Amino acid sequence: MASLLYVGVRPELDAATAERASFRVALGVDADALDRIDLTTTALPDDVFDRYAGFVIGGSPFNVTDVRKSEAQRRVEADLERIAERAIDGATTAFFTCFGIGVVTRLLGGEVGMETPEEATAAEIRCTTDAAADPLFGPAGPVFHAFTAHKEGSAEVPPGAVLLAGNDTCPVQAYRVGADLYATQFHPEPSPRDFADRMVFYRTTGYFDPDAFHTVQEAVLGSIVTEPARILHRFGERALAR
């Protein structure tokens, strides 16, 4: 058991393909060391926890707070909870991002709402005192920038989690549960070029003013975002060393 699994939860499979490539680069692994499953089309296999050392969960236009959910979304959320439960128990390692943090927060009994949204931007992320001793976040320093684009979030860290980072707009940007589950509201994997390209898929979906597409994209391309990928790289190293 030496490889990692990218868990795609985007119905836009081309966007998921690009996201998986971003994760691979950030993790610093070869293509054959990062397998892929798209939960929107394929259920999580029963033997998946025997086959992989760790899981990285991508973003999605799904929202935990959606009132009407498709069968595919309900299945996705149930499978993500299975991964989270195993990581909480220490049976595997997992790094949840974007939509995934909402799934974990709800599983832990926390509240997810629409009061802390962030448009597509390179946001300032401030680490907590607990982050200083964390093996993934400690080396990132007290402040760094990361790409955000989400409609829902949390104002308080859920029960049982250790808050690692936040900012004024969205107080819960990252947390850890136990030693083996990490969750971030921000997107840790994309480079500025990757994030700018991803914007094309979601131009009219409410993450930014579509009339300001080129302005927002230029700002993204001019951003300096380095630490989130290094956080992911450290996660990959720890997962593969288990």
Buried (B, 14 or more C-beta within 10 A) or exposed (E): EEBBBBBBBBBBEEBBBBBBBBBBBBBBBEEEBBBBBBBBEEEBEEEBBEEBBBBBBBBBBBBBBEEEBEEBBEBBBEBBBEBBBBBBEEEBBBBBBBBBBBBBBBBBEBEBEEEBBBBBBBBBBBBBEBBBEBEBBBEBEEEBBBBBBBBBBBBEBBEBBBBBBBBEBBBBBBBBBEEBBBBBBBBBBBBBEBBBBBBEBBEEEEBBEEEEBEEBBEBBEEBEBEBBBBBBBBBBBBBBEE
